[in-house]
Amino acid sequence: MKRVVQSTENILLFTQVELDDTLKAQMSSFLLSSSSQQEIGELERYIHDYVANVKQHRIQRDFYLGFAESPQVAFFSLVVFVYLHRERIGNFVFLWLKILSAVLLETI
């Protein structure tokens, strides 16, 4: 297939050629085998877990950096988050943070 694109300065000629590719046949047979599909699935799960782990570390790093920059603001944000999500977190944790915040506010 030939296609010609003309502009005022240049003329480009695009040609698509189909070659007999042995590597393409090898890759096709590799992808069709069940053991290869199982190996690819395992690698995909490993990559997914690794990406999730990196995201979790980034979240933890951002939390610790925020806490290091201003502990009062970070702790207040944590208390607000726990208050808003106390049904899922549990009332015990909410009460513990309420007591802890009262103690910290007295010492500041």
N, C-alpha and C positions, 0 to 999 in steps of 0.2 A: 504494500500500500504506500503510495507516495502522496505527499501533501506539500504544497508550496505556499509559503507565506511571504508576501511581498510588503515591504515598507518603503518609505522614500529613500532610505539609506542602504538597507541590506536586503538580500534575498536569502531566505532560509529554506532548506529542503529537508523534510522529515521522511525517513524511510524506515519501515518496520520489517524486520527479517526474522523468520522463524527458523531456528537451527535445531538439529537433532541433538538434544542435550542428555548425556548419560547421567549427570548429576541430578537433573530433574527427575529422572526415573528412579534413581536411588532414594531420593528424598520422598517421593510418592510412596514407594514400598515401605520405607521406614515409618511414615506417618500412618500407614494402614495396619501395621502389625499391632497386636493387642499389648504385647510387652512394652512397646515404645509408647503407646497411649497411656499405659499405667505409669511409666516413668515420667512422662510429661505432666500427668496429673499430680504426681508427688512433687515435682518441681514447682508447679503452680501453687500448690498448697504451701510449700516452703516459702515461696516469694510472698504470698499473701500474709502469712504469719510474720515474716520479717518486716514487711511494710507496716503492719499493725503494731509491732513492737517499736519501730522507729517513731510512729505517731504517738504512742504512749509515752515514750521517753521525751519527746518534744513537749508534750503537755506538762509532764512533771518538771522539766527544765524551766518552762515558762512560769509555772507556779512558784518554784523556788527562787527564780530571779525576781519575780514580783514581791515575794516575801522578803527577800534580802534588801530590796530598794526601800520599801516602806512596810514594815511588819504590821502596823496598826490598820492600814488600808487593806492589806491582804487578809488579815484576820477578820475584819469587818465584812469583806466580800464573802469569805467563807461562811460566816454566821448568816448572812443574808441568803446565800445559796441553800444552806441546810434548812433555814426557816421556810423557804419557798418549796423545798422538796422533802419536808419532814415526813410525809406519808410514806414515801418510798424508803427513806433512810431509817426511819424509826424514831419514836419519841425519846428513847433512852439517849441516843446520840445528840438529839436536839437539847435535852435537858443538861447533858454534860457540857455542851458548848455554851449554853446560857450561863451556867455556873462559872465556867472558865472565863468567859468574857467579863462577868461581873468582878472576878478576882483581878483580872488584868487591868480593867478600867480603874480599879481602886489604886493600883500601883503606879499608874501613869501620872 
